[in-house]
Amino acid sequence: KDGWSWSFKGFPKFKDGKEIKYTVTEDAVSGYTSEITGDQASGYVVTNTYTPVPPTGDNFKPMIWITVMIISLILIVILNVYKNEYIKKLYMKI
């Protein structure tokens, strides 16, 4: 996509009278898939494609959820106290 390329030059073609067979490999990189096409005679083409890894929940922040739960619990207690006081006042008027 960005036109980056690399050439291997200056490698010997023969050793001890026999043609050397060169190959190309690509190390695995997280989030990328690799495809290698071609051969020694025509040239190798390495294509790396970005394939994002879906999130796994590793960014879970428990303190946020604990804080929200504590605040919710406090609000429930406060509302129950006011509700109970309101009911007591209501019954006292009757």
N, C-alpha and C positions, 0 to 999 in steps of 0.2 A: 504494500500500500504506500509506504513512504519511499520506495525505490532504493532502500539500502541493499548493498550487495558486497560480496567478498570473493576474491579469486585466490586459488592456491596455485602458485607458480614455482618453477624451479625444482620440482621433485623429480627424482630419476624415474625413467620409464622402465628400465630393465635392471635386474640384479642377477648375476651369475648366468646371463644369457636368457633369462626368463622374464616375461613381462610381469611387472608388479601390479596386483589388483588392489586399487584403492577403494575404500568405502567411506561413506559419510554417516555419522550418527548425530543425534541431538539429545542433549540431556533434558529430562522432564522438568518443566517449570510449572508451578501451581497456577492454574487459570489459563493455561495455553495448551493447545494441541498442535502437534507437529506432523507434517507430511513431507516425506522426501521422495522426489521423483527423479527420473533420469538415470544415467549410468556414467561410467568413467569416460566412455568415448564421446558421448554427446554433452556431458556436463550434468552435474547434480543441481536440483532446485529444492531448496528447503523452504517450506511455507509454514510459518507459525501463525496460528489463529487464536485470538483472545476469546476465551469462553469463560465468563465470570462464574465463580463458584457461588452458589446461593448462600446467604447468611445462615449461620448455624446456631445463633443465639449466644455466641461467645461474648457479646457485648452486654449481657444481662447485668443490670446494676441493682442489686437487692436493696440497697439503702433507700433508693427512691420509693420502691414498693413498700418497704417497712414504714417509711415516713408517712406515706399516703394512708396506710392501714391504721397507724396510730392516730393520725388526725381524724380519720373516719370514726374510730372507736370513741375518741373524746367527744366528737359532735353527737354521736348516738347517746352517750351518757348524759350530756347536757340537755339534749332534747327530751330524754326520758324524765329527768329531774323537773324540767319546766312543765312537762305534760302532767306529771303526778301532782305538782303544786296547783296547777290549773284545775284538775279534777277535785282536789281537796277543797279549793275555794268554791267551786261550783256546788259541791254537796253541802257546804256550810251555809250557802244562801238558801237552800231548800228547807 
